[in-house]
Amino acid sequence: KNSNKIIVDTKKIKKQISDIYNIDQKKIFELKFPPVLTNIKNIEFFEVDKNILDIKKIGKYLLYPAQFWEHKNHIYIVNAIEYLKHLNQSDFKIIFTGHDKGNLSNIKNLIKKKNLEDKFIIFDYVKDEELVYLYKNCSCVTIPTLVAPHTFPLYEAFFFKKPVIYNKSILDDELIDKVIGLDVNKIEDFKQALDKLKDKNFIDKLVKDNFDYYEKTFDINKKTKILSELLKNSLNE
């Protein structure tokens, strides 16, 4: 309440802060900062772990880079793969990568219980270069998280020109048309989301538009100007 300005990164968070803390929205400004991963240049793939380098040999895979918190909702993907396997429509693998935050053993046990070990590959938190490699070779990034109106993996997928399947109920309104929306309350909705990946014209346009959005949103000159104006106005006040 005593600040001159408040910086947030989405309209949804701006409204939430205004409502929760009873703060005038005129005091709150939106400003997104790019994920560090997209600033990596000239990656030398020989630095990538052999197990990750060999990932090309497995064929098509979907990527979910998220630490193993319960709210990241890895369980939805496990249940959805079981559903697809029963339909004989699981001709791909899922790659999870991230630190264990107390939920990894639950996910591994569930995968084992459902006899889905051949469908999942799990890496710990990987080096930035390795994650870039995983992004570049995946078919899609899937994010069924139960929180977060946006995430770094979302923008990383935009940058690497990969389509994104995202929990539509929590996503910021500005981003809804940039993803393949997913209803995480319906297991069968994952199949419908995957079916949209088969529409090449739709996907080509989606990833191109999303890359353009990334370039425009994270333009360094634009960010510097906005920050400069905010600081100038704050000092004048």
Secondary structure as GFF3:
##gff-version 3
##sequence-region A 1 237
A	DSSP	beta_strand	6	8	.	.	.	ID=ss1
A	DSSP	alpha_helix	11	21	.	.	.	ID=ss2
A	DSSP	three_ten_helix	25	27	.	.	.	ID=ss3
A	DSSP	beta_strand	28	30	.	.	.	ID=ss4
A	DSSP	three_ten_helix	36	39	.	.	.	ID=ss5
A	DSSP	three_ten_helix	45	47	.	.	.	ID=ss6
A	DSSP	alpha_helix	50	53	.	.	.	ID=ss7
A	DSSP	three_ten_helix	54	58	.	.	.	ID=ss8
A	DSSP	beta_strand	61	65	.	.	.	ID=ss9
A	DSSP	three_ten_helix	70	72	.	.	.	ID=ss10
A	DSSP	alpha_helix	74	86	.	.	.	ID=ss11
A	DSSP	beta_strand	93	97	.	.	.	ID=ss12
A	DSSP	alpha_helix	104	113	.	.	.	ID=ss13
A	DSSP	three_ten_helix	117	119	.	.	.	ID=ss14
A	DSSP	beta_strand	120	123	.	.	.	ID=ss15
A	DSSP	alpha_helix	128	137	.	.	.	ID=ss16
A	DSSP	beta_strand	140	143	.	.	.	ID=ss17
A	DSSP	alpha_helix	152	159	.	.	.	ID=ss18
A	DSSP	beta_strand	164	167	.	.	.	ID=ss19
A	DSSP	three_ten_helix	173	178	.	.	.	ID=ss20
A	DSSP	beta_strand	180	182	.	.	.	ID=ss21
A	DSSP	alpha_helix	188	196	.	.	.	ID=ss22
A	DSSP	alpha_helix	200	217	.	.	.	ID=ss23
A	DSSP	alpha_helix	220	236	.	.	.	ID=ss24
###
